[in-house]
């Protein structure tokens, strides 16, 4: 068998294979004999039709069948000899074979591309924002707690701004008649907030239980007219934000000042976790931008198919061509990181031992002793244990890369974050 390997690009290979007639003659003749033994023709007994007649009638189909059966065997043999590991199914071209001549074909496939990592062990620089919790965040949290502990008072004198309306909503058609099947019962709205402010609020001012009003709501796309039967008008009675409320919210605090400190610590812990994730993202960006690697087309296509499947499962409408265009660079980016991280894990000889894995599970149990049976049952499933292994390995990977990263931390107030989110 003769082979010739061509490098089309960093991840595509073309393997030209030629097998001399002498090497396949015996197998071909066995194939021919099997076909002849089952061939029948008027005037001859089954299996006794002369060889030349069989070749005239069946020759091309026998040759085609033999070639197709032989391709996989010799393709696999060539891969073993050349120590190649394709990552997708090969496409077969240039197939040529006739009795008495060599069998030849070309197989084109993809392999993991060569990865040239940057010299990250000599330190690399990244920058990440760390948002700091401020007084406004604490006040917002306190307001939420205040609303959670509010009492509700039924209003009989008529609705005002800030009051809550509980009612049955019916969508009206252009003629002002209710659309069948559009009724939404016991909907809860607050006057002066969301879609129910300005003109949409005015029709409710002064309304009482049992009243009926018609209101037009402007959505992003159009205006919808509703008939509303008011079932109840309510007012939210907020408690004072003081030491008593602090004790109710958190039994470990005695004063409002203590509660504010607890809230600030909790908010900052959440923001610091976001900062940690941002550092990881910046590390990923550094490696994808500075590593010489191409994303194999087959892997990108598979990633795009997974995105498509996810959109379909969520019943989200999309144009397939537009979806692929929108997600192409995103897919390539993720595939590159997938290849890069595996290379770094190999270079750094990172692994998770059985002892580490079992220790993590035991630690989870010790923190949730009431759920010990469920936790053990959960991790008896190989899929769940593998997911934990992968997460722990990724954590170990970023811990190692953090040793080489010089992180410039830029501290900003959460007001800056809110401005960015509003932009």
N, C-alpha and C positions, 0 to 999 in steps of 0.2 A: 504494500500500500504506500502510495506517495502522497505527501501532504505539503501544502504551501499556505502559510498563514500570512494574511495581509492586515495591516493596521489601518482601518478607515479613519478613525479618530481616537480620542483617548479612551473611549469605552466600546467602540464597535470593531468587531473583527470579522474578516471573511476567510473561511477555511476552505480551500480547494482540495478536493480529495479524488484520487484516481486509484482504482483497483484493477490490476492487470487481469486479463481473461484467464490466465492460468490459475489464478488464485480463487476464482469463482466458478470455474468450469464445472467442477463436480457438483456443487450445489445447484447450479442452473440445470444440469442434466437431470438431477433428481426432481426438480420442479417440473421439467418438461415431461418426465416419465409419469408423474402423478397426474398431470393434465391429460396425457395421452390415455392413461388407464381408464379414465372416466368419460372419454370422448366416444361418441357413437355416430355412425353414418350408415345410411341405407346401403345394403350390400356387404356390410362388414359387421363382424361381431364386435361388441363393446370392448374397447381396449386393443383391438387388432387392426385398427385403421393404420395404413402405411404412414411412416414417419413424415414423408414429404407432404402428404395431404394434411396431416395434423399441423405441420409448420405453416402451410399455406393458410389454413383456417384460423389457427390459434396463436401463431407465432408472435404477432404484435402484442396481443393481450398478455401472453405468458411473459414476454420481455418486460412489459410495463409493470406487471404484478411482482415479478422478481426484483426489479429495480427498486420499487417502493418498499418492499420488505427488507431489502439489503441496506437501504440508506441509513436507517436508525442504528443498525448494528455497527456499521463501519464509522458512522459519525461518533458514536459513543467510544469506540475503540480509539479513534483519533484524539478525542478529548482527553482520554486517559493517558495516552502516550505523551501528549504535549502539556499535560497537567493544567488544563483549562477548566474554568468553572463558570459557565454561562449563567446570567441572571434572568434570561427570558428564553422563550421558545424560538429556535432558529427558523429562519425562512430559507427554503431550499430553492435554488435556481440552477440554470445551466445543466439540467440533468440529461445525460447522454448514455445510451446503452443499446447495443444490438448483439445478438448471439455471435460469439467469436471475437468480439471487441471488448475493450476495457469499459468498466463502469466508472463514470465521472460525474461529479456534481459539486456545487458550491453551497456552503452553509454560512449564512450571515447571522450573527448573534451579538449580544452585548455582554460585557464583563464589568466587574467593578473597576472604575477608572483609577488611574494612578493619582495619589493624593500627596501633594507637596505642602506640608504644614509650615507655617511661619515659625521662626525661632522663638517660640513663646516662653521657653524656659529661661530666656535672658531678660525676662520681664516685659510686659506690654501694658500700655496705658489705656484706660477707659474712663468715662465720666458718667456719673449717675446722680440724678436729683434725689434728695431726701426731703420730703415735705414734713413740716413741723406743725403739730397741732396748736391752735391758738384759742383765744377766748371766744371767738365766734363759733368755733366747732363745739366748744363746751356748751354754749348757750343753745345751739341747735339741738344738741343731745338732751339738754334739760327740757326744752320745749316738747320734744317727742315723748319724754317720760311724763311730762305734765299732761299731755293729751291722752296717754295711755291710762292715766289714773283719773281722768275726768269723769264727772257724772253727767247724765243726760236729763234735761228738763223739757217736758212737753209744753209747747207754746200755743196758747189759744187766742191771743190777741192779734195775731197776724205776723207773717214772716218778715224778717229784716236781714240786711247784709250780715253774713257770717252764720246765719241759721242753716240747719240741715233740713232738707225736704226728702221725705220718703214717699215715693209715688209710683203709679203704674204708667208706663210710657207706651204710646202707640204711634208708629210712623204713619204720616198722612201722605196720600198721593197728591197729584197736581190739582185735583178737584176738591181736596180737603177731606176726603173720606179715609178712614183707617185702612191700612193695607193688611189683608188677612195673614195671620201668622207672624206679624211684626211686634206683637205685644210683649213688653218686658216688665214683669211685675216686681214691685217692691225695690225699685232702683233708689240708690242713695246718692244725693248730690249736695254740694255746699254752695250756697249763694255767695257770689263774689270771688269764686275760685275756679280755676280751670276753664272749661267752656261756658260756665254759667256766671259770666260777669258782664258789665256794661249793658247793652241792649238785651242780651239773653237773660239777665238778672231781673230787669225791670218788671216783667210780667208776673213775677212771683212775689214781689214786694206787697205785703199786706194780705197775701193769700192765707187761708185757713184750711183745716181738715175738712175734706169733702168738696172743696172747690176744684174747678176744672179750668185749665189754662191751655193756650196754644203758644208754642215757642219755636222759633227758628234758630237752629244751631249751625254755625259756619264751621265745616270741617276743612281739612287741607284741600280736598278735591271738589266738594260741593256744599250746598246748603240743604239740611234735612229739617223738615217741619214735624213737630211732635204734638200730639194731644196728651196732656198730663192730668191724671186724676190724683189729687193730693191726699195721701192717706194719713200723713202726720207731719207736723212742723216741730222741730226739736232745736234746743239750744245746748251747746256744750258748756258745762260749768267747770272751769279749770281750777284746780287747787293752787294755792300759793306755793311758789318755789321757795321753800324754807327748810329749816332743820327737820320738821316733822315729815315733809315729803321725802327728804334725804333718807330718813330711817326706813320709810316704807319701800323705797326703791332698793336700798342695799342695807340689809340687816347688820352689816359690819361697820357701817358708818353712823356717827352720832350727830354730825353737823353737815350743813350744806357745803362748807369749805372742804371737809373730808371727802364728800361725794364728788365735788369738782376735781379733786386730785385723782380720785379713782378713775373718773371718766377720762381725764387727760392722759393718764397712763395707758388705759385701754385703747384710746384713739391712736396714741403714738405707737403702741405695739402693732396695731393694724397697719399704720402708715409705714413702719419699719419693715413689716413683712412685704409690703408693696415695693419698698426700696430694694429688698433682697431679690425679688423677682426681676426688678429693673436691672440690677447688676448682672444677673444671669443673662438677660436679654442682650445687654451690651457685650458680654463675653461672647455670646453666640454671634452677634453682628461682627465682632472683631475677627473671629475665625472664618466666617463665611466670606468676608470682604478680603481677607489676606491669605487665604488658602487657594492654591492652584488646583482646581477640581471642576470637572464638568458633570452636570446631572444627566444620567442616562435617560434617553427618551422613554424607554419602557417603564422606568420607575416613576417618571413624571406623569405619564399617561395613567398609570395605576392610581396615583395620588389624586388625579383629577376625577377619576371614576369614583373614588371613595367620597369626594366632595359632592359629586352628582347624586350618589346614593343617599347621602345624608340629607340633601335638599329634598329629595323625593320622599324620604321617610317623614320629613316635617311638613309635607304637602305644600312646600314653598314653590310657587311658579317661577320658572326661569327659562331663558333662551340658552340652549346648550352651547351654541357657538360663542355667544357673549360671555357665558359663564367660563368657558375655557380661556378666553382672552383675558378676562378679569383676574383669574386665579393662576395664570401661567407662571408669572414671576414668583408668586407666593409659593407655588408648588416646587419650582426649581430651588428656591431658597431653603425650603424645608428638607428636600432630598439631599442637598449639599450638606446641611448640618447633620443629617442622619449618617451620612458616610463619614464625615469628619469626626463626629463623636466616637464612632466605633474605632476609628484609627487611633484617636488619642487614648481611648481605653486600652487598646492593645499596646500602644507605646509605653504607657505608664503602668502596664501590668495590673490593672485594677480588677478587683473581683469581690464578690460577697460570699463569705464562707457560710457553711451550714450553721455554724455556731452563732454568727452574726445574725443570720436570718431568724433562727429560733429565738435568739435573745430579744430581737425586736418584737416578735409576736408575744413573748412572755412579758415584755414591758407594757405592751398594749393591754394585756390581760390584767396586770397589776394595777393599772390606772382605771380599769373598768371591770372590777371583780364581779359585779352583779351580772355581767354579760359574758362570763368566762366560757360557758358552754357554746353560745352562739359564735364567739370569736374563734374558738378551736374548730368548730364545724366549718366556719367560713374559710379558714386557711388549710383545711384538709383538701379543699378543691385546688388542684394543681394550677388552674388558671389564676386564681386569686393569689396564690403563693408566688407565681411567676411575676405578677404585677407588682407585688411588694419587692421582690428581688430587683426588678427593673428600676423602681423608684429609688431604692437604696443605692443602686449602682450609679444612677444619675446624680444623686446627692453627693456621693463620694467623688464623682468626676468633677463637679463644680467646687467641691472643697479643695481638691488638688489644684485646679486651675486658679482658684483664688489666691493660692500661695505665690503664683507668678504674676498676678494682676496688680498694678498700681492704680487704685481707684481714687479718682478725684471726686469727692463728695461735695455737691453743690446744695446747700440748704436753702429752701424756699418756704414761704408761708403757704398754708392751704388756700389763702385768698388767690394766689397766683394759679393754683390748680383749678380753682373755680372759674377763673377768667379763661383759661385754656379750654375747659370743658364747654364753656358758653360760646366760644368763638366758632 
